Amino acid sequence: NTIRGNYSLVGQLPKKNSLKKVIFEEFINFGCSHCNKLHNASKNFRIKFSDKVKFIDIPILFRGQNDAPLRLYYIAKKIGKGDLVKDELFKASFEHGVNVFDPSIVNFLARSIGINKEFQKEKQNNWVNKLIEDGKIKVDKYLITGTPSIIIEKAMKMDIARYGSMSNFINKIPDTIEDLIQ
């Protein structure tokens, strides 16, 4: 009667086969190569499980990083371009080798994606500040020390390293979801 997967508990474990939709929070950093690998490995998984899983990306910062890419991501998400901006931020970091924590780079990306007007207008708004702050609160609540980190149902902190690779994790995580879905 156990739920399959490599995880530790950071909240109340849901009962087996009790959920209509599983909450899947993914803590990422746009400069993290492992996050980029998971992002690329999980694209088909996210499409395949979109009816069973609510995917929530929570971009976070490491010490000394500017929050401009987080602001761009949240504004893009609000106008339906979150996935595009997530893609572009990872591409900028890992295909083009640029520092996406440089505000001038983020401004350039906003312009090139065609959302500069929205970005400039909204980037300092309270709702954006709150989303960034909520991410920090969840990092503390879930004891997150690195990225990527996956929390399922606000309770199951997935131990990605124990799966051996990002692709193994993506191939095995459906077992965990299957055990949670009605």
Secondary structure, 3 states (H helix, E strand, C coil): CCCCCCEEECCCCCCCCCECCEEEEEEECCCCHHHHHHHHHCHHHHHHCCCCEEEEEEECCCCCCCCHHHHHHHHHHHCCCHHHHHHHHHHHHHCCCCCCCCHHHHHHHHHHHCCHHHHHHHCCCHHHHHHHHHHHHHHHHCCCCCCCEEEECCCEEECHHHHCCHHHHHHHHHHHHHHHEC
